[in-house]
Amino acid sequence: MKGSSNVSLMLLVITILSLLILNIPPSGAAITCSTVIKDVAPCVSYLRSGSGMPPSACCTGAKALAAAASATADKQTACGCLKSASKSLNPNPGLAKSLPGNCGINLGFTISPTVDCTK
């Protein structure tokens, strides 16, 4: 009985460790594309056809993204997610470029379908 209890405990530990390992985002980044998209979702209509300053909900999301993407790996992940999303969203290039500054943040990269996210 004691042997079967030890085996069960060991299997539980292995299962938990496996789940933790599988849940680690690639390249050491802690941020995910779903987080990035959730943060910038309030900006989509503004980036497509807005004018003037971005809505406050957009800046709140952009600030959350900037806070979450503080490490280099996180910035590269966020950049790649936004680059990919911008290809299908087709944002106004001027609005996309000025969004971080208009929201009082620095992402460390430009929101563009052609940005090099490795730098």
HELIX and SHEET records of a PDB file:
HELIX    1   1 LYS A    2  LEU A   22  1                                  21    
HELIX    2   2 PRO A   26  GLY A   28  5                                   3    
HELIX    3   3 CYS A   33  VAL A   40  1                                   8    
HELIX    4   4 ALA A   41  CYS A   43  5                                   3    
HELIX    5   5 VAL A   44  SER A   49  1                                   6    
HELIX    6   6 SER A   56  ALA A   68  1                                  13    
HELIX    7   7 THR A   72  LEU A   89  1                                  18    
HELIX    8   8 PRO A   93  ASN A  102  1                                  10    
END                                                                             
